[in-house]
Amino acid sequence: MIAILKRELKCMIAIFKREFKAYFLSPIGYIYMGFFLLLTGIFFTSGNLLPQNSRFSTFFGSLTFIYIFAVPLLTMRLFSEEKRQKTDQLLLTSPVSISGIVCGKFFAALILFAMTLVITLLYAVVIAIYGDFQWAETAGSYIGFLFMGAGYIAVGLFISAGTENQLTAALATFFTLFLLLVIDPVARMIPPDIRSGLISAGFLAALVAFFVFLNTRNWFITAGTLVLCALIIGGFWLFRQNVFAGFLTNFLGWFSLNRRYQSFTMGLLKFDALVYYASFCAFFLFLTVRIIEKRRWN
């Protein structure tokens, strides 16, 4: 068991080194860092320096907006470029595990993300020297952004694995992250009554069945999935209708990365928020592995 884990770790490190170097052997890494630092510099100057505002929370309020533009640059090439150049065939036929490939690419993007985020500590130093600096809130916000950024990268990696066009991957990642950004305001607009929850549950069941069909191309398995979902929904409707009260709002809340981030801005490191971000990343990395596994066997 230990030998297998060592081999997996060795493979993941090899992929990590390859991908991390690739960021700086192509313009992508420099474009990402330059674009991110340019926008953060503009927001810091306009939000803190010019109005002489010592509240660093103003700066953090702009970071989420910047990341929905910057993260697609970071993730768009991770798998789509491999597919376009047909080099993914070398990876898929090599003795490297799929999970090692996915995790290696994920951590390469995450480390570059973290390196760029660390540079913005220079802004915090300026505030600490000339203003009223909130240490706990700032430290919590940086930790929160690191974990939230990991979730963004996991989503981008998953999308990149599904296309061979970098532009398509970048645009799809941008719109997905934008939806995650506005998911809380949208959730508050949804009626919380039981009947709306039942309709929402039925719609989600149809989406699950459609996803199963896309992955199996088997009508019997798809129909079985749909029947199973219908039985589950029917059982809850007969015996626990209150489950459907605010169902879609609660469901969408699971995908809200920003909601869990709020505790970090107050300097609170909540264990459940950290577990949520880790679970969110693991979920999308698992889906990415499944996509690549399917391609390998095909």
RAJO-V339878 format. One record per residue. SS is DSSP state (~ for helix, > for strand, _ for the rest). OMEGA is omega as a letter, one per 20 degrees, with the letter a starting at -180 (999 if undefined). D_LAST is the distance of its C-alpha to the last C-alpha in whole Angstrom. Layout:
ss=SS omega=OMEGA d_last=D_LAST
ss=SS omega=OMEGA d_last=D_LAST
This chain:
ss=_ omega=r d_last=29
ss=~ omega=r d_last=31
ss=~ omega=r d_last=29
ss=~ omega=r d_last=26
ss=~ omega=r d_last=27
ss=~ omega=r d_last=28
ss=~ omega=r d_last=25
ss=~ omega=a d_last=23
ss=~ omega=r d_last=26
ss=~ omega=r d_last=26
ss=~ omega=a d_last=23
ss=~ omega=r d_last=23
ss=~ omega=r d_last=27
ss=~ omega=r d_last=25
ss=~ omega=r d_last=23
ss=~ omega=a d_last=26
ss=~ omega=r d_last=28
ss=~ omega=a d_last=26
ss=~ omega=a d_last=25
ss=~ omega=r d_last=29
ss=~ omega=a d_last=30
ss=~ omega=r d_last=28
ss=~ omega=a d_last=29
ss=~ omega=r d_last=33
ss=~ omega=r d_last=31
ss=_ omega=a d_last=31
ss=~ omega=a d_last=33
ss=~ omega=a d_last=31
ss=~ omega=a d_last=32
ss=~ omega=r d_last=36
ss=~ omega=r d_last=35
ss=~ omega=a d_last=34
ss=~ omega=r d_last=37
ss=~ omega=r d_last=39
ss=~ omega=a d_last=38
ss=~ omega=a d_last=39
ss=~ omega=r d_last=42
ss=~ omega=a d_last=43
ss=~ omega=r d_last=43
ss=~ omega=r d_last=44
ss=~ omega=r d_last=47
ss=~ omega=a d_last=48
ss=~ omega=r d_last=47
ss=~ omega=r d_last=49
ss=~ omega=a d_last=52
ss=~ omega=a d_last=53
ss=~ omega=a d_last=52
ss=~ omega=a d_last=54
ss=~ omega=a d_last=56
ss=_ omega=r d_last=58
ss=_ omega=a d_last=59
ss=_ omega=a d_last=59
ss=_ omega=a d_last=57
ss=_ omega=r d_last=57
ss=_ omega=a d_last=54
ss=_ omega=r d_last=51
ss=~ omega=r d_last=49
ss=~ omega=r d_last=50
ss=~ omega=a d_last=47
ss=~ omega=r d_last=45
ss=~ omega=a d_last=45
ss=~ omega=a d_last=43
ss=~ omega=a d_last=41
ss=~ omega=r d_last=38
ss=~ omega=a d_last=39
ss=~ omega=a d_last=38
ss=~ omega=r d_last=35
ss=~ omega=r d_last=33
ss=~ omega=a d_last=34
ss=~ omega=a d_last=33
ss=~ omega=r d_last=30
ss=~ omega=r d_last=28
ss=~ omega=a d_last=29
ss=~ omega=a d_last=28
ss=~ omega=a d_last=24
ss=_ omega=a d_last=23
ss=_ omega=a d_last=22
ss=_ omega=r d_last=21
ss=_ omega=a d_last=17
ss=~ omega=r d_last=17
ss=~ omega=r d_last=19
ss=~ omega=a d_last=17
ss=~ omega=a d_last=14
ss=~ omega=a d_last=17
ss=_ omega=a d_last=18
ss=_ omega=r d_last=15
ss=_ omega=r d_last=16
ss=~ omega=r d_last=13
ss=~ omega=r d_last=11
ss=~ omega=r d_last=14
ss=~ omega=a d_last=14
ss=~ omega=r d_last=11
ss=_ omega=r d_last=12
ss=_ omega=r d_last=15
ss=_ omega=r d_last=17
ss=_ omega=r d_last=17
ss=_ omega=r d_last=16
ss=~ omega=r d_last=14
ss=~ omega=r d_last=18
ss=~ omega=r d_last=20
ss=~ omega=a d_last=18
ss=~ omega=a d_last=18
ss=~ omega=r d_last=22
ss=~ omega=r d_last=23
ss=~ omega=a d_last=22
ss=~ omega=a d_last=24
ss=~ omega=r d_last=27
ss=~ omega=r d_last=27
ss=~ omega=a d_last=28
ss=~ omega=a d_last=30
ss=~ omega=r d_last=32
ss=~ omega=r d_last=33
ss=~ omega=a d_last=33
ss=~ omega=r d_last=36
ss=~ omega=a d_last=37
ss=~ omega=r d_last=38
ss=~ omega=a d_last=39
ss=~ omega=a d_last=42
ss=~ omega=a d_last=43
ss=_ omega=r d_last=45
ss=~ omega=r d_last=47
ss=~ omega=r d_last=49
ss=~ omega=r d_last=50
ss=~ omega=r d_last=51
ss=~ omega=r d_last=53
ss=~ omega=r d_last=55
ss=~ omega=a d_last=55
ss=~ omega=a d_last=56
ss=~ omega=a d_last=59
ss=~ omega=a d_last=60
ss=_ omega=r d_last=60
ss=_ omega=a d_last=59
ss=_ omega=r d_last=56
ss=_ omega=a d_last=54
ss=~ omega=a d_last=53
ss=~ omega=a d_last=51
ss=~ omega=a d_last=49
ss=~ omega=r d_last=48
ss=~ omega=r d_last=47
ss=~ omega=a d_last=45
ss=~ omega=r d_last=44
ss=~ omega=r d_last=42
ss=~ omega=r d_last=40
ss=~ omega=r d_last=39
ss=~ omega=r d_last=38
ss=~ omega=a d_last=36
ss=~ omega=r d_last=34
ss=~ omega=r d_last=34
ss=~ omega=r d_last=32
ss=~ omega=r d_last=30
ss=~ omega=r d_last=29
ss=~ omega=a d_last=29
ss=~ omega=r d_last=26
ss=~ omega=r d_last=24
ss=~ omega=r d_last=24
ss=~ omega=r d_last=23
ss=~ omega=r d_last=21
ss=~ omega=a d_last=19
ss=~ omega=r d_last=19
ss=~ omega=r d_last=18
ss=_ omega=a d_last=15
ss=_ omega=a d_last=14
ss=_ omega=r d_last=16
ss=_ omega=r d_last=16
ss=_ omega=a d_last=20
ss=~ omega=a d_last=22
ss=~ omega=r d_last=25
ss=~ omega=r d_last=23
ss=~ omega=a d_last=22
ss=~ omega=a d_last=26
ss=~ omega=r d_last=27
ss=~ omega=r d_last=25
ss=~ omega=r d_last=26
ss=~ omega=a d_last=29
ss=~ omega=r d_last=29
ss=~ omega=r d_last=28
ss=~ omega=r d_last=30
ss=~ omega=r d_last=33
ss=~ omega=r d_last=32
ss=~ omega=a d_last=32
ss=~ omega=a d_last=35
ss=_ omega=a d_last=37
ss=~ omega=r d_last=36
ss=~ omega=r d_last=39
ss=~ omega=r d_last=41
ss=~ omega=a d_last=39
ss=~ omega=a d_last=39
ss=~ omega=r d_last=43
ss=~ omega=a d_last=43
ss=_ omega=r d_last=41
ss=_ omega=a d_last=43
ss=_ omega=a d_last=44
ss=_ omega=a d_last=45
ss=~ omega=a d_last=43
ss=~ omega=r d_last=42
ss=~ omega=r d_last=40
ss=~ omega=r d_last=38
ss=~ omega=r d_last=38
ss=~ omega=r d_last=36
ss=~ omega=r d_last=34
ss=~ omega=r d_last=33
ss=~ omega=r d_last=32
ss=~ omega=r d_last=30
ss=~ omega=r d_last=28
ss=~ omega=r d_last=27
ss=~ omega=r d_last=26
ss=~ omega=r d_last=24
ss=~ omega=r d_last=22
ss=~ omega=r d_last=21
ss=~ omega=r d_last=20
ss=~ omega=r d_last=18
ss=~ omega=r d_last=17
ss=~ omega=r d_last=16
ss=~ omega=a d_last=14
ss=~ omega=a d_last=12
ss=~ omega=a d_last=12
ss=_ omega=a d_last=13
ss=_ omega=a d_last=15
ss=~ omega=a d_last=19
ss=~ omega=r d_last=20
ss=~ omega=r d_last=19
ss=~ omega=r d_last=20
ss=~ omega=r d_last=23
ss=~ omega=r d_last=24
ss=~ omega=a d_last=23
ss=~ omega=r d_last=25
ss=~ omega=r d_last=28
ss=~ omega=r d_last=28
ss=~ omega=r d_last=28
ss=~ omega=r d_last=31
ss=~ omega=r d_last=33
ss=~ omega=r d_last=33
ss=~ omega=r d_last=34
ss=~ omega=r d_last=37
ss=~ omega=r d_last=38
ss=~ omega=a d_last=39
ss=~ omega=a d_last=40
ss=~ omega=a d_last=43
ss=~ omega=a d_last=43
ss=_ omega=a d_last=43
ss=~ omega=a d_last=43
ss=~ omega=r d_last=44
ss=~ omega=a d_last=40
ss=~ omega=r d_last=40
ss=_ omega=a d_last=43
ss=_ omega=a d_last=41
ss=~ omega=a d_last=38
ss=~ omega=r d_last=36
ss=~ omega=r d_last=38
ss=~ omega=r d_last=37
ss=~ omega=r d_last=33
ss=~ omega=r d_last=33
ss=~ omega=r d_last=36
ss=~ omega=a d_last=33
ss=_ omega=a d_last=31
ss=_ omega=r d_last=34
ss=~ omega=a d_last=34
ss=~ omega=a d_last=38
ss=~ omega=r d_last=39
ss=~ omega=a d_last=39
ss=~ omega=a d_last=40
ss=~ omega=r d_last=43
ss=~ omega=r d_last=45
ss=~ omega=a d_last=44
ss=~ omega=r d_last=46
ss=_ omega=r d_last=49
ss=_ omega=a d_last=48
ss=_ omega=r d_last=47
ss=_ omega=a d_last=44
ss=_ omega=a d_last=43
ss=~ omega=a d_last=41
ss=~ omega=r d_last=39
ss=~ omega=r d_last=38
ss=~ omega=r d_last=36
ss=~ omega=r d_last=34
ss=~ omega=a d_last=33
ss=~ omega=r d_last=32
ss=~ omega=r d_last=30
ss=~ omega=r d_last=29
ss=~ omega=r d_last=28
ss=~ omega=a d_last=26
ss=~ omega=a d_last=24
ss=~ omega=a d_last=23
ss=~ omega=r d_last=21
ss=~ omega=r d_last=20
ss=~ omega=r d_last=18
ss=~ omega=r d_last=17
ss=~ omega=r d_last=16
ss=~ omega=a d_last=14
ss=~ omega=r d_last=12
ss=~ omega=a d_last=11
ss=~ omega=r d_last=10
ss=~ omega=r d_last=9
ss=~ omega=r d_last=6
ss=~ omega=a d_last=5
ss=~ omega=a d_last=5
ss=~ omega=r d_last=4
ss=_ omega=999 d_last=0
